Structures are given as C-alpha cells and as structure tokens.
Amino acid sequence: MQYILAFILAFLIVFLLTPVLIKIAFKIRFTDKPTKRKKHSKETPLTGGLAMYIAFFISFFIFNDYSSIHEKMSIFFASTLIIAIGLIDDFYKTKGKEFPIYPRLLIQLFSAFIIYKTGIIFRGFTNPLTGIYIELSSIIQLILTITWIFGVTTVINWCDGMDGLAGGLSCISSITFLGAAIILKQDESILVSIIVVAITIGFLIYNKYPAKVFMGDSGANFLGFILSIIALDGAFKQATLMSIFIPILALAVPIFDNLFVIIKRFIDGKPVYQADRSQIHFRLQAKGFSPKQVVMYINAVSLAFSLISIILLLVKN
C-alpha cells in the first residue's frame, strides 16, 4: 500500500503541477526557442524538471521510512544543487546564450561527492570464481562512485534531444531498477524506483510528441542523478557480477551512444561538451525516421536490454 500511495502521490503532483508551471513559464518567458540545432516548431516551457523534482521529494520524504534523516537530507541537498545549476543553465538558454561548462561541472562533481560522503558508494564486488568479496580501496571507491554518478547524470542530459526520449529512457531504466529491487528484496530501492516511474509517466503525458513542456537541463540532470543513486544503493550494493551489470544494461542506450559521441568528437577535434547532432536520435532522424519513430525505436532497444538484464538476474537467482 505504501508503494501504491507513493506512486499515486508523485504522479498526481506532476500531472497537476505541470500545467501551472507551463503557464508561469510562458508569463516569465522561461521557454526554449527553436534554433538550427533544436528544431522544435515553437517556444516550449522548460519547467518539466522542476515539477518532477518537487513531486519526487514530497513523496520521498513522506513515504521513505528506510533511510536515515542524514541520508535523506544529503540526497535532497545534492539534488537541489543539481536542479538549481540546471535551472540557471536553462535560464541562459531562454536568452539564447550558453552557460559556461565549468560551474556545472564543479556542482555536479561536488553533488556526487556529497552522495559518496553519505555512504552511498560502490564498495566492491564478489569474485565469481572464488565467491570471495573484494572490497576496493577507498580511493578506487571514490573514483568509481563519482565517475558513475557524474556519468549517468551527463548521459541522460545528452539524450534529451527529442520529445519523450529522455523521459522514456528514464522511465524504462527506473522500471528495470524496480524489477531488480523486487528480486533482490531491497525495499528502499523499490520505493525510490516507483517514485521515479511515477514522475516520468506524469511528465511524459505533457512531453510526448508534440511536447507541451521540456524537462530542460535541470530535469535531465536531476533524473540522471537520481537514477545513478538508485543503482548505487540498489543493484550495485548486491555486489554480485550479475547485479553489477543490471544498471549498465538498463542504461545501455544512453551510456554507449554517448561514449560513441565522445569518441567521435575527440577524433574530430571538437570539444567534448560542444553540442552537435551526433547522438543516435539525430542520426536516425537524418536517415528519414520521424521523431515518433526515433523515440519508439530507441525506447524499444532500451526495453530489450532491460528485459535481458532482468531475465539474467532471475536465472542467476
């Protein structure tokens, strides 16, 4: 019942709050304008991420009886930094400007460090040959934890290039984490995953093609940040070889596509963070796919990877 109520509350907050924030966004001109790279047809509000952030933490604080106050407040504070720097970035976009990369980079790394200090860490893994648990050194734990959080936060942001895409991928990933948490009997991960499923579904009602609202960098970074924490506090905590692969397979499409993008930009001599149209959704569109077809195709591939990960986990257990 607790899980059902958490889902309903989170969904309803996003569903009811998003139209209000859309109206406010138009009044204050907090909208994304079409450009050469962004080919949406009209000005679109950038407040979807704020609605998801508010809904997530209301449900998180009301229903999460599994985490300590310190852990809950740390996640809240770090996520607030992520959403705040994202909103500043979005504000610059409303003015047709680019926000400098270094403040965003520093805030994202600092937020990841907060989560590390809270104790949500990639600690080690079980050797599949010997069954012996190998705990990594503290410096390796720090590097892997921050790299994972920063990496997932970034790849979800980078895949937010078409109506319904980042929201759909985040929803599929959170459903996968939910399935894994049920199999592994991890109550906290079940709750947080359900809340993310709820807020992404509520958002997608307004973000499906043609979108009435965008999540903005604020929303994409927030979703990536929360998904990375779910993985660290869920599947990664189990530390078996199969459970470690769950988050990687669940996020396979954005992870591997953006690794391709980074390598391509590096080979082409472009700055890694210089926005272009090299992501898979833009490449598929260039081959003649419609926006709806692109999103359906990518989400279908992501769902296939997620189903494989859950099947492997069930077989292993």
Backbone torsions as a table, in degrees:
resi	resn	phi	psi	omega
1	MET	NA	-39.2	178.8
2	GLN	-59.8	-42.5	-179.9
3	TYR	-65.8	-42.2	-179.7
4	ILE	-63.3	-44.3	180.0
5	LEU	-64.8	-39.9	178.5
6	ALA	-62.0	-42.1	178.5
7	PHE	-62.4	-49.7	-176.7
8	ILE	-61.4	-45.1	-178.4
9	LEU	-63.9	-47.7	-178.6
10	ALA	-61.7	-43.7	179.6
11	PHE	-62.3	-47.2	-176.7
12	LEU	-64.7	-37.5	179.5
13	ILE	-62.8	-46.8	178.6
14	VAL	-63.9	-44.9	-176.8
15	PHE	-61.8	-41.5	-176.6
16	LEU	-86.3	-30.9	-176.4
17	LEU	-80.9	-33.2	-175.4
18	THR	-57.8	-46.3	177.9
19	PRO	-60.5	-35.1	178.0
20	VAL	-64.8	-45.2	-179.9
21	LEU	-68.4	-30.7	175.4
22	ILE	-62.0	-46.5	179.2
23	LYS	-62.1	-43.4	179.2
24	ILE	-63.1	-41.3	-179.1
25	ALA	-60.5	-41.7	178.5
26	PHE	-65.9	-38.0	-179.4
27	LYS	-64.9	-40.3	-177.0
28	ILE	-97.8	5.0	178.9
29	ARG	62.0	36.6	175.9
30	PHE	-89.2	68.3	-172.7
31	THR	-130.8	154.0	177.1
32	ASP	-93.3	124.1	-178.5
33	LYS	-94.9	146.1	177.1
34	PRO	-60.3	141.5	176.0
35	THR	-134.3	-175.9	178.5
36	LYS	-62.3	-37.1	-179.2
37	ARG	-85.6	-36.9	-179.4
38	LYS	-100.0	106.6	-168.7
39	LYS	-103.5	28.0	173.4
40	HIS	-68.4	155.2	-166.7
41	SER	-81.9	-18.9	-174.9
42	LYS	-148.7	169.4	175.0
43	GLU	-61.8	134.9	-176.7
44	THR	-131.8	130.4	180.0
45	PRO	-58.7	149.3	-177.7
46	LEU	-111.5	33.3	-171.8
47	THR	-104.6	5.1	-179.3
48	GLY	-61.9	-37.8	-179.7
49	GLY	-65.1	-37.1	179.8
50	LEU	-65.0	-40.4	178.0
51	ALA	-62.5	-43.1	180.0
52	MET	-66.6	-39.7	178.8
53	TYR	-61.2	-47.0	-179.0
54	ILE	-64.1	-46.9	-179.0
55	ALA	-63.2	-41.3	-178.7
56	PHE	-59.6	-51.2	-172.4
57	PHE	-76.5	-27.0	172.6
58	ILE	-62.4	-48.6	179.2
59	SER	-67.2	-39.7	-178.2
60	PHE	-60.4	-46.1	-177.9
61	PHE	-74.7	-33.2	-179.0
62	ILE	-72.6	-42.5	-169.8
63	PHE	-105.4	-11.1	-176.5
64	ASN	-84.8	97.3	176.9
65	ASP	-98.2	6.8	-172.6
66	TYR	-97.3	-27.0	-176.2
67	SER	-97.0	153.8	173.9
68	SER	-72.9	160.1	176.5
69	ILE	-58.3	-40.0	179.9
70	HIS	-60.5	-44.4	-179.0
71	GLU	-67.0	-43.6	-179.6
72	LYS	-63.0	-43.7	-179.1
73	MET	-69.2	-34.2	178.2
74	SER	-65.4	-45.0	177.7
75	ILE	-62.8	-41.9	179.1
76	PHE	-63.0	-47.0	-178.2
77	PHE	-64.8	-46.2	-179.6
78	ALA	-64.1	-41.5	179.0
79	SER	-66.7	-34.7	178.0
80	THR	-65.4	-38.2	174.8
81	LEU	-62.4	-41.9	179.8
82	ILE	-63.1	-47.1	-178.2
83	ILE	-68.4	-35.3	-178.1
84	ALA	-67.4	-47.0	-179.5
85	ILE	-67.6	-30.9	175.9
86	GLY	-67.8	-39.1	178.0
87	LEU	-66.3	-36.6	176.1
88	ILE	-64.2	-43.4	177.0
89	ASP	-59.3	-45.5	179.0
90	ASP	-63.1	-37.8	178.6
91	PHE	-60.7	-42.3	176.9
92	TYR	-60.0	-40.3	-179.4
93	LYS	-64.4	-34.5	178.7
94	THR	-64.7	-21.5	178.8
95	LYS	-97.9	6.2	-179.4
96	GLY	73.8	22.9	-178.7
97	LYS	-116.8	163.4	176.7
98	GLU	-106.7	127.1	177.3
99	PHE	-75.1	137.2	-179.0
100	PRO	-57.4	145.7	-175.3
101	ILE	-73.1	-33.8	-170.2
102	TYR	-66.4	-40.3	174.8
103	PRO	-59.9	-41.4	177.9
104	ARG	-62.4	-44.6	-178.7
105	LEU	-60.2	-46.5	-178.7
106	LEU	-64.4	-43.1	-179.5
107	ILE	-65.4	-41.7	-180.0
108	GLN	-66.0	-40.8	178.4
109	LEU	-68.1	-40.4	178.8
110	PHE	-64.9	-41.2	178.2
111	SER	-63.5	-40.2	176.6
112	ALA	-63.9	-37.8	179.0
113	PHE	-65.7	-36.7	176.9
114	ILE	-59.7	-44.5	178.9
115	ILE	-63.6	-40.9	177.4
116	TYR	-59.7	-46.5	-178.8
117	LYS	-67.4	-22.2	177.4
118	THR	-71.9	-20.9	-180.0
119	GLY	106.4	5.3	175.2
120	ILE	-88.8	95.6	-164.0
121	ILE	-135.8	149.4	166.4
122	PHE	-82.4	100.0	-170.6
123	ARG	-86.0	-36.4	-176.6
124	GLY	171.6	-162.8	-178.2
125	PHE	-154.2	162.5	178.2
126	THR	-93.6	127.1	177.4
127	ASN	-63.4	117.2	-176.6
128	PRO	-66.6	-19.7	-178.8
129	LEU	-85.0	-37.4	-175.7
130	THR	-107.9	-19.3	-176.3
131	GLY	77.2	7.8	-178.8
132	ILE	-89.9	133.7	178.8
133	TYR	-77.5	129.9	179.9
134	ILE	-109.8	111.6	177.3
135	GLU	-91.0	126.8	-176.6
136	LEU	-76.0	159.9	177.0
137	SER	-66.9	157.8	-176.0
138	SER	-60.5	-35.9	-179.2
139	ILE	-69.6	-37.8	177.3
140	ILE	-68.7	-39.7	175.7
141	GLN	-58.6	-44.4	179.8
142	LEU	-62.2	-48.8	-177.4
143	ILE	-62.3	-47.7	-177.5
144	LEU	-66.8	-40.9	-179.2
145	THR	-63.8	-49.5	-177.8
146	ILE	-68.8	-37.7	177.7
147	THR	-62.6	-42.8	179.5
148	TRP	-63.7	-50.5	-178.0
149	ILE	-61.2	-49.2	-179.6
150	PHE	-63.1	-41.2	-177.4
151	GLY	-65.4	-46.2	-179.6
152	VAL	-67.8	-40.3	176.4
153	THR	-56.3	-43.1	-177.3
154	THR	-71.1	-44.6	-174.4
155	VAL	-69.1	-33.8	175.8
156	ILE	-66.1	-39.1	177.7
157	ASN	-63.3	-44.4	-177.2
158	TRP	-68.2	-24.7	-178.9
159	CYS	-88.3	1.6	-179.7
160	ASP	-85.0	74.4	-175.8
161	GLY	-126.1	-2.4	179.0
162	MET	-145.4	153.6	-178.7
163	ASP	-55.8	123.6	174.8
164	GLY	83.7	-2.2	-172.9
165	LEU	-78.1	-59.2	-178.2
166	ALA	-63.8	-38.6	177.4
167	GLY	-63.8	-42.8	179.2
168	GLY	-64.8	-45.2	178.9
169	LEU	-63.8	-39.4	178.9
170	SER	-66.9	-38.4	178.8
171	CYS	-64.9	-45.9	179.0
172	ILE	-62.2	-42.9	179.3
173	SER	-62.9	-43.1	-178.9
174	SER	-68.8	-34.0	174.7
175	ILE	-64.5	-39.4	177.2
176	THR	-63.8	-45.0	177.6
177	PHE	-63.1	-35.5	177.4
178	LEU	-62.9	-47.6	178.3
179	GLY	-59.9	-43.9	179.6
180	ALA	-64.4	-40.0	-179.4
181	ALA	-65.7	-36.7	176.9
182	ILE	-65.0	-45.0	179.7
183	ILE	-62.9	-41.3	-177.1
184	LEU	-87.3	-0.7	178.3
185	LYS	57.7	52.8	-180.0
186	GLN	-112.4	95.3	-171.1
187	ASP	-59.6	-43.4	-177.6
188	GLU	-64.5	-42.2	179.3
189	SER	-66.4	-34.4	175.9
190	ILE	-59.8	-48.8	-177.7
191	LEU	-62.1	-50.6	-176.5
192	VAL	-65.3	-39.0	178.0
193	SER	-62.8	-41.6	179.1
194	ILE	-62.4	-40.6	179.4
195	ILE	-63.8	-41.6	179.3
196	VAL	-65.9	-40.5	175.5
197	VAL	-57.5	-44.8	-177.6
198	ALA	-63.6	-46.6	-176.5
199	ILE	-70.4	-32.7	179.1
200	THR	-72.7	-37.4	176.4
201	ILE	-64.9	-44.8	177.8
202	GLY	-59.6	-39.5	179.1
203	PHE	-69.5	-41.2	-175.8
204	LEU	-64.4	-23.1	175.7
205	ILE	-58.2	-35.3	-178.7
206	TYR	-99.7	-12.4	-174.8
207	ASN	-104.2	-9.6	178.1
208	LYS	-64.0	156.1	-174.9
209	TYR	-64.6	132.1	-8.6
210	PRO	-82.0	131.7	-170.5
211	ALA	-67.3	138.7	172.5
212	LYS	-92.7	-16.8	-178.8
213	VAL	-153.9	148.2	172.6
214	PHE	-107.1	155.4	175.5
215	MET	-80.1	-20.1	-179.0
216	GLY	69.9	174.0	174.8
217	ASP	-60.6	-33.3	180.0
218	SER	-60.1	-48.6	-178.8
219	GLY	-70.3	-41.5	-179.1
220	ALA	-65.0	-43.6	177.9
221	ASN	-65.2	-39.8	179.3
222	PHE	-62.3	-48.1	179.8
223	LEU	-61.2	-45.1	178.5
224	GLY	-61.0	-41.3	-179.9
225	PHE	-62.1	-47.0	-179.1
226	ILE	-67.4	-41.1	178.4
227	LEU	-61.2	-39.6	179.4
228	SER	-65.0	-36.1	178.6
229	ILE	-69.3	-41.3	178.1
230	ILE	-57.7	-43.7	-180.0
231	ALA	-63.5	-45.2	-179.1
232	LEU	-64.7	-38.9	-176.4
233	ASP	-90.7	-0.4	-178.7
234	GLY	-121.4	-97.2	-174.1
235	ALA	-59.1	-42.5	-179.1
236	PHE	-63.9	-30.5	-178.3
237	LYS	-65.0	-30.5	-179.5
238	GLN	-64.7	-32.3	170.1
239	ALA	69.1	7.3	172.5
240	THR	-81.6	159.7	-176.8
241	LEU	-59.4	-40.4	-177.9
242	MET	-69.1	-42.5	-178.2
243	SER	-66.1	-29.8	178.3
244	ILE	-67.4	-31.6	-179.3
245	PHE	-78.2	-17.8	-177.4
246	ILE	-55.6	-56.4	-178.8
247	PRO	-62.2	-35.1	-179.1
248	ILE	-66.0	-42.9	177.7
249	LEU	-70.2	-37.7	179.6
250	ALA	-62.3	-32.3	-178.4
251	LEU	-110.1	21.2	-172.5
252	ALA	-57.7	-44.1	-175.9
253	VAL	-62.1	-56.0	179.3
254	PRO	-65.4	-35.0	-178.7
255	ILE	-64.6	-54.2	-173.3
256	PHE	-76.0	-31.1	175.5
257	ASP	-64.2	-42.9	-177.2
258	ASN	-77.1	-24.4	169.3
259	LEU	-64.0	-41.1	176.1
260	PHE	-60.6	-43.9	-179.2
261	VAL	-61.9	-43.9	-179.6
262	ILE	-62.0	-46.4	-179.7
263	ILE	-62.9	-42.9	-179.6
264	LYS	-63.0	-45.2	179.5
265	ARG	-63.7	-38.0	179.2
266	PHE	-64.3	-45.3	179.5
267	ILE	-64.0	-38.6	179.9
268	ASP	-77.1	-4.3	179.3
269	GLY	76.1	21.4	179.1
270	LYS	-95.7	151.4	172.7
271	PRO	-60.0	139.7	-176.6
272	VAL	-58.5	-36.4	-176.2
273	TYR	-92.9	11.0	177.9
274	GLN	-80.3	113.4	-176.3
275	ALA	-63.0	137.3	175.5
276	ASP	-148.3	-160.6	-179.4
277	ARG	-118.2	44.2	-176.7
278	SER	-97.5	-6.3	177.3
279	GLN	-67.0	160.8	-174.2
280	ILE	-59.3	-35.6	-178.3
281	HIS	-66.5	-36.0	177.0
282	PHE	-72.3	-36.4	179.6
283	ARG	-66.3	-40.9	178.1
284	LEU	-66.5	-39.0	178.7
285	GLN	-63.6	-38.0	179.2
286	ALA	-65.6	-22.7	179.3
287	LYS	-88.4	2.5	174.3
288	GLY	108.3	-0.4	177.0
289	PHE	-70.0	141.8	173.2
290	SER	-77.2	160.8	178.2
291	PRO	-54.3	-41.8	178.7
292	LYS	-62.6	-43.3	-179.8
293	GLN	-64.9	-40.1	179.0
294	VAL	-59.8	-49.9	-177.6
295	VAL	-64.3	-42.8	179.1
296	MET	-63.0	-42.4	-178.8
297	TYR	-64.4	-49.3	-177.6
298	ILE	-65.3	-42.0	178.1
299	ASN	-64.7	-35.4	178.0
300	ALA	-65.5	-42.3	177.6
301	VAL	-63.5	-43.6	178.6
302	SER	-61.8	-42.6	178.8
303	LEU	-62.8	-38.2	178.4
304	ALA	-62.6	-45.8	177.5
305	PHE	-61.2	-40.2	-179.1
306	SER	-65.6	-42.4	178.5
307	LEU	-63.4	-40.4	176.7
308	ILE	-59.4	-43.2	-177.8
309	SER	-64.4	-41.1	-179.6
310	ILE	-69.7	-41.6	177.8
311	ILE	-60.4	-45.8	178.6
312	LEU	-61.4	-39.5	179.0
313	LEU	-66.4	-40.7	178.4
314	LEU	-65.0	-42.0	178.4
315	VAL	-63.7	-42.6	-178.1
316	LYS	-66.5	-34.1	-179.9
317	ASN	-86.6	NA	NA
